[in-house]
Amino acid sequence: MHSNDTLCSQDRLALFGFGLFETLLITEAGPLFVDIHWERMNKGADLLGLNLPDKDQWVKRIQTFITESPKGPFPYALRVTLSGGAPLADLPSQVLLHKRAIPYTLAQTTLGIRLHLLTSPRNEHSPLVSIKSTNYLENVLAKEEAKRNGAEEGLWLNTKGNLSEGTMSNLFFMKDGILHTPSLASGCLPGTRRQLILDLATSLNMPTCEALYPFSTLLTADEIFMTNALMGIMPVRQVDDISFPIAPLGRVNSGMRTLQFAFNQLIKGPTSPLC
């Protein structure tokens, strides 16, 4: 592993967007859920033929960066990038770290966000959908389309018209007490929070279902929310011009708020930095 703050012009990350990244949530307790972030990056590295530092080295590098950075304000986002290197020039992959503010607000978590149904499909057959690739232009353009249409996030259907994911988030919805999310076969990214939410629902004895759903299924949902490492559980108040109810914070008969409360407790837990 080579690690510094500069990127060689021959690196495949600079030339082709060839690399991987993870976005970690950093709280006063440290980086959250580092194990599952490393595991996903490791799977991506295997697919791309890249050398990833072992987990202990990877975590130590992150901890050192956090310690040497100006403190707070917490929480904040830390992007960890693994570049593609340049094998022909004998240039190894680099690990790059970048700190930034969290772009989501408490008001959004309380009142919900608006989704825009994107015009282009998610290609569920692409090998890129299973990894967190730095080849992210499609996501950025889709997010900009959503913003132009007055939404905070975009929603992709796949080539068969089934629900897939947001541009930077995974989709969940509640219907008749059952938690639903598109299966990985839909072309959605195997999100770190996606798996945590499914596991959390199981621990709460909440029925779950991963399947292929047409868009019409979403329109009959009782509650909709999105997840990623920075937003946690984000309620959806509107999909284009169709509104959905948002239960108040703490509402006990809301599956989404029940999961949100349990997830926030999980984050605050004493073992959360290394979960």
MIDOSE-1310 file (N, C-alpha, C; in nm, 2 decimals, decimal comma, always signed):
residues 275
mhsn	+0,08/-0,12/+0,00/+0,00/+0,00/+0,00/+0,09/+0,12/+0,00; +0,05/+0,22/-0,09/+0,12/+0,35/-0,09/+0,01/+0,45/-0,04; +0,05/+0,54/+0,05/-0,06/+0,63/+0,10/+0,00/+0,77/+0,12; -0,06/+0,86/+0,05/-0,03/+1,01/+0,07/-0,15/+1,09/+0,02
dtlc	-0,14/+1,22/+0,01/-0,25/+1,30/-0,03/-0,24/+1,34/-0,18; -0,14/+1,29/-0,25/-0,13/+1,33/-0,39/-0,15/+1,20/-0,48; -0,20/+1,22/-0,60/-0,23/+1,11/-0,69/-0,15/+1,13/-0,82; -0,07/+1,02/-0,85/+0,01/+1,02/-0,97/-0,08/+1,03/-1,10
sqdr	-0,03/+1,11/-1,19/-0,11/+1,13/-1,32/-0,13/+1,00/-1,39; -0,04/+0,90/-1,37/-0,06/+0,77/-1,44/-0,15/+0,68/-1,37; -0,19/+0,71/-1,25/-0,28/+0,62/-1,17/-0,41/+0,61/-1,25; -0,46/+0,48/-1,25/-0,59/+0,45/-1,32/-0,71/+0,52/-1,26
lalf	-0,70/+0,57/-1,13/-0,80/+0,64/-1,08/-0,82/+0,78/-1,15; -0,70/+0,84/-1,18/-0,71/+0,97/-1,25/-0,74/+0,95/-1,39; -0,70/+0,85/-1,46/-0,72/+0,83/-1,60/-0,86/+0,77/-1,63; -0,91/+0,68/-1,55/-1,03/+0,61/-1,59/-1,13/+0,60/-1,48
gfgl	-1,11/+0,66/-1,36/-1,20/+0,64/-1,25/-1,20/+0,50/-1,20; -1,08/+0,44/-1,21/-1,06/+0,30/-1,17/-1,02/+0,29/-1,02; -1,11/+0,26/-0,94/-1,08/+0,25/-0,80/-1,21/+0,22/-0,72; -1,20/+0,23/-0,59/-1,30/+0,20/-0,49/-1,31/+0,30/-0,39
fetl	-1,43/+0,32/-0,32/-1,43/+0,41/-0,21/-1,53/+0,37/-0,11; -1,51/+0,41/+0,01/-1,61/+0,39/+0,12/-1,63/+0,52/+0,19; -1,75/+0,55/+0,24/-1,77/+0,67/+0,31/-1,81/+0,63/+0,45; -1,73/+0,67/+0,55/-1,75/+0,63/+0,69/-1,81/+0,75/+0,77
lite	-1,89/+0,72/+0,86/-1,95/+0,82/+0,95/-1,85/+0,82/+1,07; -1,80/+0,94/+1,10/-1,71/+0,96/+1,22/-1,78/+1,03/+1,33; -1,79/+0,97/+1,44/-1,85/+1,04/+1,56/-1,75/+1,06/+1,67; -1,79/+1,12/+1,78/-1,69/+1,13/+1,89/-1,63/+1,00/+1,94
agpl	-1,71/+0,89/+1,91/-1,66/+0,76/+1,95/-1,57/+0,70/+1,85; -1,56/+0,76/+1,73/-1,47/+0,71/+1,63/-1,54/+0,67/+1,50; -1,48/+0,60/+1,41/-1,54/+0,56/+1,29/-1,64/+0,44/+1,31; -1,76/+0,45/+1,25/-1,86/+0,35/+1,28/-1,86/+0,24/+1,18
fvdi	-1,87/+0,11/+1,23/-1,89/+0,00/+1,14/-1,78/-0,03/+1,04; -1,66/-0,01/+1,09/-1,54/-0,02/+1,00/-1,53/-0,16/+0,94; -1,57/-0,27/+1,02/-1,56/-0,40/+0,97/-1,63/-0,42/+0,84; -1,76/-0,38/+0,83/-1,84/-0,40/+0,71/-1,79/-0,31/+0,60
hwer	-1,74/-0,20/+0,63/-1,69/-0,11/+0,52/-1,56/-0,18/+0,46; -1,47/-0,23/+0,54/-1,35/-0,29/+0,49/-1,39/-0,42/+0,41; -1,49/-0,49/+0,46/-1,53/-0,62/+0,39/-1,58/-0,59/+0,25; -1,66/-0,48/+0,24/-1,71/-0,45/+0,11/-1,60/-0,40/+0,02
mnkg	-1,51/-0,32/+0,07/-1,40/-0,27/-0,01/-1,31/-0,39/-0,05; -1,29/-0,49/+0,03/-1,21/-0,60/+0,01/-1,27/-0,69/-0,11; -1,40/-0,70/-0,11/-1,47/-0,77/-0,22/-1,45/-0,70/-0,35; -1,46/-0,57/-0,34/-1,44/-0,49/-0,46/-1,30/-0,50/-0,51
adll	-1,20/-0,50/-0,42/-1,06/-0,51/-0,46/-1,03/-0,65/-0,52; -1,10/-0,75/-0,47/-1,08/-0,88/-0,54/-1,13/-0,88/-0,68; -1,25/-0,82/-0,70/-1,31/-0,81/-0,83/-1,22/-0,73/-0,93; -1,16/-0,62/-0,88/-1,08/-0,53/-0,97/-0,93/-0,57/-0,97
glnl	-0,89/-0,67/-0,89/-0,75/-0,72/-0,89/-0,66/-0,62/-0,82; -0,71/-0,55/-0,72/-0,63/-0,45/-0,64/-0,59/-0,51/-0,51; -0,47/-0,46/-0,46/-0,42/-0,50/-0,33/-0,47/-0,40/-0,22; -0,56/-0,45/-0,13/-0,61/-0,37/-0,02/-0,53/-0,41/+0,10
pdkd	-0,49/-0,31/+0,18/-0,43/-0,34/+0,31/-0,52/-0,43/+0,40; -0,46/-0,51/+0,48/-0,54/-0,59/+0,57/-0,62/-0,50/+0,66; -0,72/-0,56/+0,73/-0,82/-0,48/+0,80/-0,75/-0,40/+0,91; -0,65/-0,46/+0,98/-0,59/-0,39/+1,09/-0,51/-0,27/+1,04
qwvk	-0,44/-0,28/+0,93/-0,36/-0,17/+0,87/-0,46/-0,06/+0,83; -0,57/-0,10/+0,76/-0,67/-0,01/+0,71/-0,73/+0,07/+0,82; -0,77/+0,01/+0,93/-0,83/+0,08/+1,04/-0,73/+0,17/+1,11; -0,60/+0,12/+1,12/-0,50/+0,20/+1,18/-0,47/+0,33/+1,10
riqt	-0,47/+0,32/+0,97/-0,45/+0,44/+0,89/-0,57/+0,54/+0,91; -0,69/+0,49/+0,92/-0,80/+0,58/+0,94/-0,80/+0,64/+1,08; -0,76/+0,56/+1,18/-0,75/+0,62/+1,32/-0,64/+0,72/+1,33; -0,53/+0,70/+1,26/-0,42/+0,80/+1,26/-0,47/+0,93/+1,19
fite	-0,54/+0,92/+1,08/-0,59/+1,03/+1,01/-0,68/+1,11/+1,10; -0,77/+1,04/+1,17/-0,87/+1,11/+1,26/-0,79/+1,18/+1,37; -0,70/+1,11/+1,43/-0,62/+1,17/+1,54/-0,54/+1,29/+1,50; -0,49/+1,29/+1,38/-0,40/+1,40/+1,34/-0,48/+1,51/+1,27
spkg	-0,61/+1,49/+1,25/-0,70/+1,60/+1,19/-0,75/+1,69/+1,30; -0,78/+1,81/+1,26/-0,85/+1,90/+1,36/-0,98/+1,84/+1,41; -1,00/+1,84/+1,54/-1,12/+1,77/+1,60/-1,25/+1,84/+1,56; -1,34/+1,75/+1,53/-1,48/+1,79/+1,50/-1,50/+1,88/+1,38
pfpy	-1,61/+1,95/+1,37/-1,73/+1,91/+1,46/-1,79/+1,78/+1,42; -1,83/+1,70/+1,52/-1,88/+1,57/+1,50/-2,04/+1,58/+1,48; -2,09/+1,48/+1,41/-2,03/+1,38/+1,32/-1,99/+1,44/+1,19; -1,89/+1,37/+1,12/-1,85/+1,41/+0,99/-1,83/+1,29/+0,90
alrv	-1,81/+1,31/+0,77/-1,79/+1,20/+0,68/-1,64/+1,19/+0,65; -1,60/+1,07/+0,64/-1,46/+1,04/+0,59/-1,46/+0,95/+0,47; -1,42/+1,00/+0,36/-1,41/+0,91/+0,24/-1,27/+0,84/+0,24; -1,28/+0,71/+0,22/-1,16/+0,63/+0,21/-1,15/+0,58/+0,06
tlsg	-1,05/+0,62/-0,02/-1,04/+0,58/-0,16/-0,93/+0,49/-0,18; -0,95/+0,38/-0,25/-0,84/+0,29/-0,30/-0,82/+0,31/-0,45; -0,71/+0,37/-0,49/-0,69/+0,40/-0,63/-0,65/+0,27/-0,71; -0,66/+0,28/-0,84/-0,63/+0,16/-0,92/-0,48/+0,14/-0,95
gapl	-0,40/+0,24/-0,91/-0,25/+0,23/-0,94/-0,23/+0,23/-1,09; -0,11/+0,19/-1,12/-0,07/+0,18/-1,27/+0,03/+0,06/-1,28; -0,02/-0,06/-1,30/+0,06/-0,18/-1,30/+0,18/-0,17/-1,40; +0,15/-0,11/-1,52/+0,25/-0,11/-1,62/+0,37/-0,02/-1,58
adlp	+0,34/+0,08/-1,50/+0,44/+0,17/-1,45/+0,49/+0,13/-1,31; +0,45/+0,01/-1,26/+0,49/-0,04/-1,13/+0,45/+0,06/-1,02; +0,33/+0,12/-1,04/+0,28/+0,21/-0,94/+0,17/+0,14/-0,86; +0,19/+0,12/-0,73/+0,09/+0,05/-0,65/-0,04/+0,14/-0,62
sqvl	-0,14/+0,07/-0,58/-0,26/+0,14/-0,54/-0,23/+0,24/-0,42; -0,31/+0,35/-0,41/-0,29/+0,44/-0,30/-0,42/+0,44/-0,22; -0,41/+0,47/-0,09/-0,52/+0,50/-0,01/-0,52/+0,65/+0,02; -0,64/+0,71/-0,02/-0,65/+0,85/+0,00/-0,77/+0,88/+0,10
lhkr	-0,75/+0,97/+0,19/-0,85/+1,00/+0,28/-0,90/+1,15/+0,27; -1,03/+1,17/+0,28/-1,08/+1,30/+0,26/-1,20/+1,33/+0,36; -1,19/+1,43/+0,44/-1,29/+1,46/+0,54/-1,38/+1,57/+0,48; -1,51/+1,55/+0,51/-1,61/+1,65/+0,47/-1,73/+1,65/+0,56
aipy	-1,81/+1,76/+0,55/-1,93/+1,77/+0,64/-2,04/+1,68/+0,59; -2,13/+1,65/+0,67/-2,25/+1,57/+0,64/-2,35/+1,66/+0,57; -2,40/+1,62/+0,45/-2,49/+1,71/+0,38/-2,64/+1,70/+0,42; -2,67/+1,62/+0,52/-2,81/+1,60/+0,55/-2,84/+1,67/+0,68
tlaq	-2,97/+1,71/+0,70/-3,01/+1,79/+0,81/-3,11/+1,72/+0,90; -3,12/+1,77/+1,02/-3,22/+1,72/+1,12/-3,36/+1,74/+1,07; -3,38/+1,85/+1,00/-3,51/+1,88/+0,94/-3,55/+1,78/+0,84; -3,46/+1,73/+0,76/-3,49/+1,63/+0,66/-3,52/+1,50/+0,73
ttlg	-3,45/+1,46/+0,83/-3,47/+1,34/+0,91/-3,61/+1,34/+0,97; -3,65/+1,46/+1,01/-3,78/+1,47/+1,08/-3,90/+1,48/+0,98; -3,88/+1,56/+0,88/-3,99/+1,59/+0,78/-3,99/+1,51/+0,66; -3,87/+1,45/+0,63/-3,86/+1,36/+0,51/-3,81/+1,44/+0,39
irlh	-3,77/+1,36/+0,29/-3,72/+1,42/+0,16/-3,81/+1,38/+0,04; -3,78/+1,44/-0,07/-3,86/+1,42/-0,19/-3,77/+1,34/-0,29; -3,83/+1,23/-0,35/-3,76/+1,15/-0,45/-3,81/+1,19/-0,59; -3,72/+1,18/-0,68/-3,76/+1,20/-0,82/-3,73/+1,07/-0,90
llts	-3,83/+1,03/-0,97/-3,82/+0,91/-1,05/-3,73/+0,94/-1,17; -3,61/+0,88/-1,18/-3,51/+0,91/-1,28/-3,55/+0,86/-1,42; -3,51/+0,94/-1,52/-3,55/+0,90/-1,66/-3,47/+0,79/-1,72; -3,34/+0,77/-1,67/-3,26/+0,66/-1,72/-3,26/+0,54/-1,62
prne	-3,25/+0,42/-1,67/-3,26/+0,30/-1,59/-3,12/+0,27/-1,52; -3,13/+0,19/-1,42/-3,01/+0,13/-1,36/-2,98/+0,00/-1,43; -2,86/-0,02/-1,48/-2,83/-0,14/-1,55/-2,79/-0,25/-1,45; -2,89/-0,33/-1,42/-2,86/-0,44/-1,32/-2,76/-0,55/-1,37
hspl	-2,73/-0,55/-1,50/-2,64/-0,64/-1,55/-2,49/-0,60/-1,54; -2,47/-0,47/-1,51/-2,33/-0,41/-1,50/-2,26/-0,47/-1,39; -2,13/-0,51/-1,41/-2,05/-0,56/-1,30/-2,02/-0,45/-1,19; -2,04/-0,33/-1,22/-2,02/-0,22/-1,13/-2,12/-0,21/-1,02
vsik	-2,24/-0,26/-1,04/-2,34/-0,24/-0,94/-2,32/-0,32/-0,81; -2,23/-0,41/-0,81/-2,20/-0,49/-0,69/-2,09/-0,43/-0,61; -2,02/-0,33/-0,66/-1,91/-0,27/-0,58/-1,93/-0,12/-0,57; -1,86/-0,06/-0,47/-1,86/+0,08/-0,45/-1,74/+0,14/-0,53
stny	-1,77/+0,17/-0,66/-1,67/+0,21/-0,76/-1,65/+0,36/-0,76; -1,53/+0,41/-0,78/-1,51/+0,55/-0,80/-1,56/+0,60/-0,94; -1,60/+0,51/-1,02/-1,66/+0,55/-1,15/-1,80/+0,59/-1,12; -1,82/+0,71/-1,08/-1,95/+0,76/-1,01/-2,02/+0,86/-1,09
lenv	-1,98/+0,89/-1,21/-2,04/+1,00/-1,29/-2,19/+0,97/-1,31; -2,23/+0,85/-1,34/-2,37/+0,82/-1,36/-2,45/+0,86/-1,24; -2,40/+0,83/-1,12/-2,47/+0,87/-1,00/-2,48/+1,02/-0,98; -2,37/+1,09/-1,01/-2,37/+1,23/-1,00/-2,46/+1,30/-1,09
lake	-2,47/+1,26/-1,22/-2,56/+1,31/-1,31/-2,70/+1,29/-1,27; -2,73/+1,17/-1,22/-2,87/+1,13/-1,18/-2,91/+1,22/-1,06; -2,81/+1,24/-0,97/-2,84/+1,33/-0,85/-2,87/+1,47/-0,90; -2,80/+1,52/-1,00/-2,83/+1,65/-1,05/-2,96/+1,66/-1,12
eakr	-3,00/+1,55/-1,19/-3,14/+1,55/-1,24/-3,24/+1,56/-1,14; -3,22/+1,49/-1,03/-3,32/+1,49/-0,92/-3,33/+1,64/-0,86; -3,21/+1,70/-0,84/-3,21/+1,84/-0,79/-3,28/+1,93/-0,88; -3,26/+1,92/-1,01/-3,33/+2,01/-1,11/-3,48/+1,99/-1,10
ngae	-3,53/+1,88/-1,06/-3,67/+1,85/-1,05/-3,72/+1,87/-0,90; -3,65/+1,94/-0,83/-3,69/+1,98/-0,69/-3,69/+1,87/-0,59; -3,60/+1,77/-0,61/-3,59/+1,66/-0,52/-3,45/+1,65/-0,46; -3,45/+1,59/-0,34/-3,32/+1,58/-0,27/-3,24/+1,45/-0,32
eglw	-3,32/+1,35/-0,37/-3,26/+1,23/-0,41/-3,34/+1,17/-0,53; -3,27/+1,10/-0,62/-3,33/+1,03/-0,73/-3,36/+0,89/-0,70; -3,45/+0,83/-0,77/-3,49/+0,69/-0,76/-3,47/+0,62/-0,89; -3,39/+0,52/-0,89/-3,37/+0,44/-1,02/-3,46/+0,32/-1,02
lntk	-3,52/+0,29/-1,14/-3,57/+0,16/-1,17/-3,47/+0,09/-1,26; -3,47/-0,04/-1,26/-3,37/-0,11/-1,35/-3,43/-0,12/-1,49; -3,36/-0,20/-1,57/-3,40/-0,21/-1,71/-3,53/-0,28/-1,73; -3,57/-0,36/-1,63/-3,70/-0,43/-1,64/-3,81/-0,35/-1,57
gnls	-3,78/-0,23/-1,53/-3,88/-0,14/-1,46/-3,91/-0,17/-1,32; -3,82/-0,25/-1,26/-3,83/-0,28/-1,11/-3,76/-0,18/-1,03; -3,80/-0,16/-0,91/-3,73/-0,07/-0,81/-3,59/-0,11/-0,79; -3,50/-0,02/-0,79/-3,36/-0,05/-0,76/-3,30/+0,02/-0,64
egtm	-3,27/+0,15/-0,66/-3,20/+0,22/-0,55/-3,21/+0,37/-0,58; -3,16/+0,45/-0,48/-3,13/+0,59/-0,50/-3,00/+0,61/-0,57; -2,97/+0,74/-0,60/-2,84/+0,76/-0,66/-2,72/+0,74/-0,56; -2,75/+0,76/-0,43/-2,65/+0,74/-0,33/-2,71/+0,68/-0,21
snlf	-2,81/+0,60/-0,23/-2,88/+0,54/-0,11/-2,96/+0,42/-0,15; -2,99/+0,34/-0,05/-3,08/+0,22/-0,07/-3,22/+0,25/-0,03; -3,31/+0,18/-0,10/-3,46/+0,21/-0,08/-3,52/+0,10/+0,01; -3,60/+0,15/+0,11/-3,69/+0,06/+0,19/-3,83/+0,11/+0,19
fmkd	-3,92/+0,02/+0,21/-4,06/+0,07/+0,23/-4,13/-0,03/+0,32; -4,23/+0,02/+0,40/-4,31/-0,06/+0,49/-4,45/-0,08/+0,43; -4,50/-0,20/+0,43/-4,64/-0,23/+0,39/-4,70/-0,34/+0,48; -4,81/-0,30/+0,55/-4,88/-0,40/+0,63/-4,78/-0,46/+0,73
gilh	-4,69/-0,38/+0,79/-4,60/-0,43/+0,90/-4,48/-0,51/+0,85; -4,47/-0,52/+0,72/-4,35/-0,59/+0,66/-4,25/-0,49/+0,60; -4,13/-0,51/+0,63/-4,02/-0,43/+0,57/-3,98/-0,48/+0,44; -3,98/-0,40/+0,33/-3,95/-0,45/+0,20/-3,83/-0,37/+0,15
tpsl	-3,74/-0,43/+0,07/-3,63/-0,36/+0,00/-3,60/-0,44/-0,12; -3,56/-0,37/-0,23/-3,53/-0,44/-0,35/-3,41/-0,54/-0,33; -3,42/-0,66/-0,39/-3,31/-0,76/-0,38/-3,19/-0,71/-0,45; -3,07/-0,77/-0,43/-2,95/-0,73/-0,50/-2,96/-0,76/-0,65
asgc	-3,05/-0,85/-0,69/-3,07/-0,88/-0,83/-3,13/-0,76/-0,90; -3,18/-0,66/-0,83/-3,24/-0,54/-0,89/-3,13/-0,45/-0,95; -3,01/-0,47/-0,91/-2,90/-0,38/-0,95/-2,86/-0,28/-0,84; -2,92/-0,29/-0,72/-2,88/-0,20/-0,62/-2,75/-0,24/-0,55
lpgt	-2,68/-0,14/-0,50/-2,56/-0,16/-0,43/-2,58/-0,23/-0,30; -2,50/-0,33/-0,26/-2,51/-0,39/-0,13/-2,46/-0,29/-0,02; -2,55/-0,20/+0,02/-2,52/-0,10/+0,11/-2,48/-0,15/+0,25; -2,39/-0,08/+0,32/-2,36/-0,12/+0,46/-2,48/-0,10/+0,55
rrql	-2,55/+0,01/+0,53/-2,67/+0,03/+0,62/-2,78/-0,06/+0,58; -2,79/-0,09/+0,45/-2,90/-0,18/+0,40/-2,89/-0,31/+0,48; -2,77/-0,37/+0,49/-2,76/-0,50/+0,56/-2,79/-0,48/+0,71; -2,74/-0,37/+0,77/-2,76/-0,34/+0,91/-2,91/-0,33/+0,94
ildl	-2,98/-0,26/+0,86/-3,13/-0,24/+0,88/-3,20/-0,37/+0,87; -3,16/-0,46/+0,77/-3,23/-0,59/+0,76/-3,20/-0,67/+0,89; -3,08/-0,67/+0,93/-3,04/-0,74/+1,05/-3,11/-0,69/+1,18; -3,12/-0,56/+1,18/-3,19/-0,49/+1,29/-3,34/-0,53/+1,30
atsl	-3,40/-0,53/+1,18/-3,54/-0,57/+1,17/-3,57/-0,71/+1,22; -3,48/-0,80/+1,18/-3,49/-0,94/+1,23/-3,48/-0,95/+1,38; -3,38/-0,87/+1,43/-3,37/-0,87/+1,58/-3,49/-0,81/+1,65; -3,57/-0,73/+1,58/-3,69/-0,67/+1,64/-3,82/-0,75/+1,61
nmpt	-3,79/-0,87/+1,55/-3,90/-0,96/+1,50/-3,99/-0,90/+1,40; -3,94/-0,81/+1,32/-4,01/-0,74/+1,21/-3,99/-0,82/+1,08; -4,10/-0,87/+1,02/-4,09/-0,95/+0,90/-4,02/-0,86/+0,79; -3,93/-0,93/+0,71/-3,86/-0,86/+0,60/-3,88/-0,94/+0,47
ceal	-3,87/-0,86/+0,36/-3,88/-0,92/+0,23/-3,79/-0,85/+0,13; -3,70/-0,93/+0,07/-3,61/-0,88/-0,04/-3,67/-0,94/-0,17; -3,70/-0,85/-0,26/-3,77/-0,91/-0,39/-3,75/-0,81/-0,50; -3,80/-0,84/-0,62/-3,81/-0,75/-0,73/-3,95/-0,69/-0,73
ypfs	-3,96/-0,56/-0,73/-4,09/-0,49/-0,71/-4,11/-0,39/-0,83; -4,22/-0,40/-0,90/-4,25/-0,29/-0,99/-4,27/-0,16/-0,92; -4,26/-0,05/-0,99/-4,28/+0,08/-0,93/-4,41/+0,10/-0,87; -4,51/+0,04/-0,93/-4,65/+0,05/-0,87/-4,66/+0,00/-0,73
tllt	-4,58/-0,09/-0,69/-4,58/-0,14/-0,56/-4,54/-0,04/-0,46; -4,45/+0,05/-0,49/-4,40/+0,16/-0,40/-4,52/+0,25/-0,37; -4,60/+0,27/-0,47/-4,71/+0,37/-0,46/-4,81/+0,33/-0,36; -4,81/+0,20/-0,32/-4,91/+0,16/-0,22/-4,85/+0,14/-0,08
adei	-4,72/+0,18/-0,07/-4,65/+0,17/+0,06/-4,71/+0,25/+0,17; -4,70/+0,20/+0,29/-4,74/+0,28/+0,41/-4,63/+0,38/+0,45; -4,51/+0,35/+0,44/-4,40/+0,44/+0,47/-4,28/+0,40/+0,37; -4,20/+0,50/+0,34/-4,08/+0,49/+0,25/-3,97/+0,55/+0,32
fmtn	-3,85/+0,49/+0,31/-3,73/+0,56/+0,36/-3,61/+0,51/+0,28; -3,50/+0,59/+0,29/-3,38/+0,57/+0,22/-3,27/+0,55/+0,33; -3,16/+0,48/+0,29/-3,05/+0,46/+0,39/-2,92/+0,48/+0,32; -2,82/+0,54/+0,39/-2,68/+0,53/+0,36/-2,60/+0,56/+0,48
almg	-2,47/+0,56/+0,47/-2,38/+0,57/+0,59/-2,40/+0,70/+0,66; -2,43/+0,81/+0,58/-2,44/+0,94/+0,64/-2,58/+0,98/+0,68; -2,68/+0,94/+0,60/-2,82/+0,98/+0,63/-2,88/+0,88/+0,73; -2,82/+0,77/+0,76/-2,89/+0,67/+0,85/-3,02/+0,63/+0,79
impv	-3,13/+0,65/+0,85/-3,26/+0,62/+0,80/-3,33/+0,76/+0,77; -3,36/+0,78/+0,64/-3,42/+0,91/+0,60/-3,56/+0,89/+0,54; -3,66/+0,94/+0,61/-3,80/+0,93/+0,56/-3,82/+0,99/+0,43; -3,91/+0,94/+0,35/-3,95/+1,00/+0,22/-4,09/+1,05/+0,23
rqvd	-4,11/+1,18/+0,20/-4,24/+1,24/+0,21/-4,31/+1,25/+0,08; -4,23/+1,24/-0,03/-4,29/+1,25/-0,16/-4,21/+1,18/-0,27; -4,28/+1,12/-0,36/-4,21/+1,06/-0,48/-4,27/+1,13/-0,60; -4,19/+1,22/-0,66/-4,25/+1,32/-0,76/-4,36/+1,39/-0,70
disf	-4,49/+1,38/-0,75/-4,60/+1,46/-0,70/-4,69/+1,38/-0,60; -4,64/+1,26/-0,57/-4,73/+1,17/-0,48/-4,67/+1,18/-0,34; -4,76/+1,22/-0,25/-4,71/+1,23/-0,11/-4,74/+1,11/-0,02; -4,65/+1,09/+0,08/-4,66/+0,98/+0,17/-4,66/+1,03/+0,31
piap	-4,73/+0,96/+0,40/-4,73/+1,01/+0,54/-4,60/+0,99/+0,61; -4,56/+1,09/+0,69/-4,44/+1,08/+0,77/-4,48/+1,08/+0,92; -4,46/+0,97/+0,99/-4,49/+0,96/+1,13/-4,40/+1,05/+1,21; -4,46/+1,11/+1,31/-4,37/+1,20/+1,40/-4,26/+1,11/+1,47
lgrv	-4,16/+1,18/+1,51/-4,05/+1,11/+1,58/-4,10/+1,04/+1,70; -4,06/+0,92/+1,73/-4,10/+0,85/+1,85/-4,24/+0,78/+1,83; -4,30/+0,78/+1,72/-4,43/+0,72/+1,70/-4,41/+0,56/+1,71; -4,48/+0,50/+1,80/-4,45/+0,36/+1,83/-4,51/+0,27/+1,72
nsgm	-4,62/+0,31/+1,66/-4,68/+0,22/+1,56/-4,63/+0,25/+1,42; -4,51/+0,31/+1,41/-4,45/+0,34/+1,28/-4,33/+0,24/+1,27; -4,33/+0,15/+1,17/-4,22/+0,06/+1,15/-4,09/+0,14/+1,12; -4,10/+0,25/+1,04/-3,98/+0,33/+1,01/-3,92/+0,40/+1,13
rtlq	-4,01/+0,46/+1,21/-3,96/+0,52/+1,33/-3,91/+0,42/+1,43; -3,96/+0,31/+1,44/-3,91/+0,20/+1,53/-3,77/+0,16/+1,49; -3,75/+0,14/+1,36/-3,62/+0,11/+1,31/-3,52/+0,22/+1,33; -3,57/+0,35/+1,31/-3,48/+0,46/+1,32/-3,43/+0,48/+1,47
fafn	-3,52/+0,46/+1,56/-3,49/+0,46/+1,71/-3,38/+0,35/+1,74; -3,41/+0,23/+1,69/-3,32/+0,12/+1,72/-3,19/+0,14/+1,66; -3,19/+0,20/+1,54/-3,06/+0,22/+1,46/-2,98/+0,33/+1,54; -3,05/+0,44/+1,58/-2,98/+0,54/+1,66/-2,92/+0,49/+1,79
qlik	-2,99/+0,40/+1,85/-2,93/+0,33/+1,97/-2,81/+0,25/+1,94; -2,82/+0,18/+1,82/-2,70/+0,10/+1,78/-2,58/+0,18/+1,76; -2,60/+0,30/+1,70/-2,49/+0,39/+1,67/-2,43/+0,44/+1,80; -2,51/+0,47/+1,90/-2,46/+0,52/+2,03/-2,40/+0,41/+2,12
gpts	-2,42/+0,29/+2,08/-2,37/+0,18/+2,16/-2,22/+0,18/+2,19; -2,18/+0,12/+2,30/-2,04/+0,13/+2,34/-1,94/+0,06/+2,24; -2,00/-0,04/+2,17/-1,91/-0,11/+2,08/-1,92/-0,07/+1,93; -2,00/+0,04/+1,91/-2,03/+0,08/+1,77/-1,90/+0,11/+1,69
plc	-1,79/+0,17/+1,74/-1,68/+0,21/+1,65/-1,62/+0,09/+1,58; -1,63/-0,03/+1,64/-1,57/-0,15/+1,58/-1,67/-0,25/+1,54; -1,80/-0,21/+1,53/-1,91/-0,31/+1,50/-1,89/-0,35/+1,35
